[in-house]
Amino acid sequence: MSELDGLSLEEDEEVETMTAAEVLQKLEEAWLDEKFSPDILEAKTDLVDCMLEQITAMEENIRSAKKGDFKVSIHRMEIDRIRYVLSSYLRLRLEKIEKHSAYVLQAEAKRKEEDAPLMSPGEYAFAKEFQQGIETHFKTLSLRHMPANLQTLTPAQSNIQPNLDSYVFLRVNENTDGVLVEEETLDTGEEIVDLQKHDQHIMRYKSIASLVATGAVSLI
């Protein structure tokens, strides 16, 4: 796989150049975090776009390769693997958007201008269209048959939130001290713990949600 030049990671306003293998590794980490997180995570649009470009470049190399070249089969298998990760990652995000459309739209509306977007432009457009479809469906199916004072569907009534109290498995990537853990089994109800690099834990998601966002821990 060839090197990708000029992958722009907007963190700290720096441009970082990574190889295609490094981009794929980061995408796989984002995929696993998305798979095991109950909440939708920050969109990794740059990683997705770069891997789509890499697939296109690999397909062009295959078309120009000699017939019978053994490397063609290897490249095709690699393309299939990348496509699987990409499609699974995007499908997981769409499933969360469909399940929590009102919630993700409200979260995006509350996002500060300096914060990274929660959804890609395409996902945001899909979320808005999906939520509008849900509201139209409810009004057509049932609300119009109810008394006038009950015919309004408020955002709170359609806002299905993810279960942030669910437990997740995690691997620590960076030493992190002073993590507040809330547990019903504890006498005080909460505890402060220090997370050591390479350790693995099972914890409530809401206790480490911010650490997942920064990459300090990875879900497994």
Sequence and secondary structure as in RCSB ss.txt:
>XXXX:A:sequence
MSELDGLSLEEDEEVETMTAAEVLQKLEEAWLDEKFSPDILEAKTDLVDCMLEQITAMEENIRSAKKGDFKVSIH
RMEIDRIRYVLSSYLRLRLEKIEKHSAYVLQAEAKRKEEDAPLMSPGEYAFAKEFQQGIETHFKTLSLRHMPANL
QTLTPAQSNIQPNLDSYVFLRVNENTDGVLVEEETLDTGEEIVDLQKHDQHIMRYKSIASLVATGAVSLI
>XXXX:A:secstr
  EE     TGGG    EEHHHHHHHHHHHHHHHHH SS     HHHHHHHHHHHHHHHHHHHHS TT HHHHHH
HHHHHHHHHHHHHHHHHHHHHHHHTHHHHHHHHHH  TTS  SS HHHHHHHHHHHHHHHHHHHHHTGGGS GGG
    HHHH     TTSEEEEEE S EEEEEEE TTSSSSEEEEEE TT EEEEEHHHHHHHHHHTSEEE 
